[in-house]
Amino acid sequence: MDKLPKIALPAVFILILAVILISKSAVTIGSGEAGVLYKTFGDGVVTDKPPLGEGFHIVAPWNKVFIYEVRQQEVFEKMQVLSSNGLEIKLDASAWFEPKYDLLGKLHQEKGEAYVQRVLLPTIRSAARSVVGRYTPEQLYSSKRDAIQVEIYEETHKIVDDQYIQLNQILIRDVTLPPTIKEAIERKLKQEQESLEYEFRLVTAKKEAEKVTIEAQGKADANRILSASLTDKILQDKGIDATLELSKSPNTKVVIVGSGDSGLPLILGNN
């Protein structure tokens, strides 16, 4: 019993030391994350092996693990850029991105945990200034928003792809022009719409006039052909046929006296 305290104290000390070592050695990596291992007494950041995946890991207590989010992320950026004619444009954009998983060690070693602020955002700003500077405010306001979105993405992707960042998409959420410029553009667009509507009405009226002219010409041609085909003999035969039909009417008393100047019978008397 006298020896028990002498044995218990070292055992408790060893137990506490073991708990500390385990707590320092145990690393849990959450969902959508990966860990970059740093060997204090080795070559530093491990870049020749894949990063530590999700789950529980045991590492030497003197080593460190830097945890990165490796699923798709979104970053927002508000920028002030100049158009082709020197007017200030406010641009709201966002980027979908993720670090390249297999190159996470390189990213940590060369860019660090603040890679978004050090690499991605400055590149987006630079690309936006370059692209917007090619267009007028009117183009940015109306027809070229999708085009500048694609061009900013292409220029940003070209740079960050070599910086261990996978850029998935650039989204232009809003383009804000100076109020006076916006009003002038809206007035111009309204006038253009009114002009197009007026031209449409003129074209419609012209087509309607052409239709009426064609119909009238067709009737005139038909009458001319019909007149040319009629002879006195044909008219006389038609008159006789009509007279015979009239003579059959129960309400008509027919009296034929000689013939008229045209050679047709004369019908006198009605009931």
Secondary structure, 3 states (H helix, E strand, C coil): CCCHHHHHHHHHHHHHHHHHHHHHHEEEECCCEEEEEEECCCCEECCCCCCECCEEEECCCCCEEEEEECCCEEEEEEEEEECCCCCEEEEEEEEEEEECHHHHHHHHHHCCCCHHHHHHHHHHHHHHHHHHCCCCHHHHHCCCHHHHHHHHHHHHHHHHHHHCEEEEEEEEEEEECCHHHHHHHHHHHHHHHHHHHHHHHHHHHHHHHHHHHHHHHHHHHHHHHHHHHCCHHHHHHHHHHHHHHHHCCCCCCCEECCCCCCCCCCEECCC
